[in-house]
Amino acid sequence: MKLLDSLGIVWRNLWRMKLRTILTSIGVMIGTAAIVAMISLSLGLKESAVKSLENFGNLTEMEVAPMYWDEKTQKPIPPDKLKKLNEDAVLELKQIPGVQAVMPTRQLHSDAKLKIGRREGHLQIIGVDVKESSAMKKSTVEKGEYLSGQPNEIVISYEVPREMRDVEKDKREERKRRANDRAGRPADMGGGFGGEGGPDMPTAFNAVGKTGTFVLSRDYEDSNGDRKFEKKEIRVRVVGQFQKEENNRFGRGPVAYVPLAMVDEMNKWLEQQDQQNNGSDAPRKRSRNDKAKPEFESIFVKVDSRENVEKVVEGAQKFGYEIYSPARELKEINKFFFVIQLILGGIAAISLLVATIGIVNTMIMSILERTKEIGIMKVIGATVYNIRWLFLIESGFIGLIGGITGLGLAYGAVEILNYVAASNPDFNLFGGRMPAGDTPTKLAVVPLWLAMFAIGFSFVIGLLAGIFPAFRASRLSPLQAIRSE
């Protein structure tokens, strides 16, 4: 018997008993819709929980530190066994599968001021490896470009131009206020700054492409005990500005990113005050302690995708490093929602089990009604395999019809649930603040793999339900089947 002939017979039998086929498929439809809806709800809740974690920082960007506690021995790690944040650490972290970039950083060990024209403001200076940091920070540049490796290039954070004040303008406004106070006139609150945050806030300006000056200061006592104060100015050029970041673990507030060589030069100049304060023995003492100091103050790792975050965290821990990131909670979240998926899927699977029993009952009734037809098919040459194949395909088709309609029903229920959740803030179960411009997190999601699994699983359920009726039909005696009424 050809495949097309078998499919034609199956379709005619299903169409002949339309009401029975529909009623039986409804059971599979309800079971499939329940499973898809339950699992999609757990997946949506998991996605919402992960989104809430992202409010504390990008989950694919993590800070690396030495591991101070051994989980196996439950004892602190001796200081001489601690990992150092040096070039060897960078090379080790790069070996971990899933790591896209490793960015070592060093900070300026003092306060610094940036002057651009008449504006100036205090900021934090972070030194980065230009090549390594490009993979992590280049995509967040809003204006201009990222560091190219040229000397004295800097990239500033979003807050820098918004916190730099016009010093001369501030002085004029202050003189004006004092004059008004002496004359008894009310102060003009509308003039002056008029910035984004109110009349006392500086007005933002475009600093990209402009030349500025870093101002460093140090003070020390000379050999005579006199207090000395020195300043150093370094000419810089602003080549880029980062976009606004709600949760930036590389540095908060006004920050300037510079090449490592520049920040090393600044720190070297600042440390000379310690040598002069401590006398001639200071350089010798520091040289003995230099080996114990980490080469980098911090190292940041970027993972190529969120799916590889857990693997990277485990790989870093095997090398003896600890990860400081909200991503550490991903493993527990995944475990929790996996259990939720099993529970919800198991509850919904009960209805699918009932539907399976209904398919078995329908197929057995079909055998009783078509006993003579089965006998005639055997007499004219149909094999046992052909009879089994017909009943298996028929039961599989019942499951497939129920699976497709159940998937459509689940899609409709999910869309309604997401619409209600989007229009009601109380459905924001995890309290995460939605960044501007982002699409609202869905309460339930139906990924493609779940839809394909639902259709395939319902078809398999139909096949399994038809095994017993198919074997029973194939064992009928042709003579007894023909004689039956």
Buried (B, 14 or more C-beta within 10 A) or exposed (E): BEEEEBBEBBEEBBEEBEEBBBEBBBBBBBBBBBBBBBBBBBBBBBBBBBBBBBBBBBBBBBBBBBBEEEEEEEEEBEEEEBBBBBEEBBEBBEEBEBBBBBBBBBBBEBEBBBBBEEBBBEBBBBBBBBEBBBBBBBEBBEBBEBBEEEEBBBBBBBBBBBBBBBEEBBEEBEEBEEEEEEEEEEBEEEEBBEBEEEBEBBBBEEBBEBEBEBBBBBEBEEEEEEEEEEEEEBEBBBBBBBEBBEEBBBBEEBBBBBBBEBBBBBBEBBBBBEBBEEEEEBEEEBEEEEEEEBBBBBBBBBBBEBEBBBBBBEBBEEBBBBBBBBBBBBEEBBEBBEEBBEEBBEEBBEBBEEBBEBBBBBBBBBBEEBBBBBBBBBEEEBEBEBBBBBBBBBBBBBBBBBBBBBBBBBBEBBEEBBEEBBEEEEBBBEEBEEEEEEEBBBBBBBEEEBBEBBBEBBBBBBBBBBBBBBBBBBEBEBEEBBEEE
